[in-house]
Amino acid sequence: MSADTPTGPAISEYPDVDAIVARCDDLVATPIRPLRRDVMDGYLAWFDERCAGSKRAAAAAQERIPGGVQHNLAFNHPFALEVTRAEGAHLWDVDGNRYVDFLQAGGPTVLGSNYAPVREKVVELLQSCGPVTGLFHEYELKLASLVHDFMPGVDQFRMLGSGTEGVMAALRAARAFTGHEHVVKVGGGYHGWSDQVVFALRLPGTGALDAAGIPPAAYERTHEFFPHDVDELRAALEANVPVGGTAAVIVEPVGPESGVRPAPADFNQQARELCDEFGALLIFDEVVTGFRLGLGGAQGYFGVQPDLTVFGKCIAGGYPAAGGVGGRQEVMAVFAGGLSSKGVKVLVGGTLSANPLSCAAGYHSLLEMERTGAPVLAGRAGDRLRIGLEGLIAKYDLPYVTYNFGSIVHLHTSGILQLDLREPGAFDEVGPRRHMLEEMGAAFTAEGMITLAGSRLYTSMADTDEVIDEALAAFDRTFAGVEGVPA
Ligand SMILES: Cc1ncc(COP(=O)(O)O)c(C=O)c1O
């Protein structure tokens, strides 16, 4: 770290949650403002004219891959793009089109895509021992020690293959440690796709709507509460007392889906206190926030200590097999087996878990993030993007809402993710609002920007002022085509 490396929190200013919620309520209460039909038809024509190679590949993929796509974070409307090159802030597709990359692979690449200093270390490792041996490698310890240095509450760390696996392990450990049975999550939150947590996804109140193929017994001890409603959380904890107790409350510290419904600044502390009152463990799912919001994660930012932390994405710096769980020693001991676990033995593992390649990639990515101040630089890029978007929303007098937690930038245009299904008629709004969002995502792509589902933008250290300004010019062109904006 040099003297001018930026340090400190990657969030320059916590969003005004009450104001955002009020603006989101207005967005949902007003009719949608999609792009004009002629404008949208122009964007769709762009895909046909400029993306012939991707179109051919997407059609062929339909034959051999269910649904034709395996990654569904970007909208694939009108068809999925075939990406051939990624570097820094940009992606290139097979037809030679260049895009500003605000998907950032779903979040892990805070240093920017395909960052050379990490790649070189990974290649070095591959040349000396290959990706996996099944035996201990020093990078396992180096990574676990570094995570502890950055997050002192993580006494011990167990590397796994994905965030999904990290959540599975955390819930299993919480049950084994507390002897309690139930799990409480925030409505709308995504914690991977394991049987117990495919419950109340995307929108609060959806319960088992997405749980096709999962036996009800797998999620019958999973409960949701409306985002950040502390009274509802307390009621859920109370209801569980006579029927086995609550093993864990699992939250994303900035709110579900990286803060699609932003958490009030004092929510995590309130959740901590309720967990202590009811003998439940507090699990922070830091799969996105872990290191993106600073090397201390969201727990460092909020100053709230969870019992267990789930890791993913950044823990392998964008390289494969990115997941794990860490926390205080007494709880983590359940993974040890034998004497040190006092007889409790929680089984986790995996042939490729904690392989040298993933551990080396994670270790060197985190070191580079520290050396360069990447979370802070990415956060500044997020601020610049959000401030620019606010200006454009005002310029065109649109009901859209934008805010950011450092390098996690939200842009709500259709309001689908803000629907409150408790309101009469809300279900009828889902289809049209989803369609609008899909079209906005396609329009952003045609304007040269890849976003996460048309509504979330991750920035990285590679997003210089020039890159952000190029993106803002593209948003300007897109917003000029919204219905009701004078042509
Ligand atoms: C908050 C959160 N938890 C868990 C997961 C699951 O992680 P993975 O995709 O590595 O299984 C994700 C993935 O996007 C996530 O955003």
The ligand as an SDF file (V2000), in Angstrom:
LIG
                    3D

 16 16  0  0  0  0  0  0  0  0999 V2000
  -26.2350  -12.5170   -1.4910 C   0  0  0  0  0  0  0  0  0  0  0  0
  -25.9160  -13.7870   -2.1970 C   0  0  0  0  0  0  0  0  0  0  0  0
  -25.8350  -14.9190   -1.4950 N   0  0  0  0  0  0  0  0  0  0  0  0
  -25.5350  -16.0890   -2.0710 C   0  0  0  0  0  0  0  0  0  0  0  0
  -25.3180  -16.1650   -3.4320 C   0  0  0  0  0  0  0  0  0  0  0  0
  -24.9830  -17.4710   -4.0590 C   0  0  0  0  0  0  0  0  0  0  0  0
  -23.6500  -17.5060   -4.4340 O   0  0  0  0  0  0  0  0  0  0  0  0
  -23.1530  -18.4810   -5.6030 P   0  0  0  0  0  0  0  0  0  0  0  0
  -23.7190  -17.9600   -6.8720 O   0  0  0  0  0  0  0  0  0  0  0  0
  -21.6740  -18.4220   -5.5380 O   0  0  0  0  0  0  0  0  0  0  0  0
  -23.6800  -19.8390   -5.2620 O   0  0  0  0  0  0  0  0  0  0  0  0
  -25.3950  -15.0110   -4.2070 C   0  0  0  0  0  0  0  0  0  0  0  0
  -25.1660  -15.0640   -5.6560 C   0  0  0  0  0  0  0  0  0  0  0  0
  -25.3710  -14.1350   -6.4010 O   0  0  0  0  0  0  0  0  0  0  0  0
  -25.7120  -13.7870   -3.5810 C   0  0  0  0  0  0  0  0  0  0  0  0
  -25.8010  -12.6470   -4.2840 O   0  0  0  0  0  0  0  0  0  0  0  0
  1  2  1  0
  2  3  1  0
  2 15  2  0
  3  4  2  0
  4  5  1  0
  5  6  1  0
  5 12  2  0
  6  7  1  0
  7  8  1  0
  8  9  2  0
  8 10  1  0
  8 11  1  0
 12 13  1  0
 12 15  1  0
 13 14  2  0
 15 16  1  0
M  END
$$$$
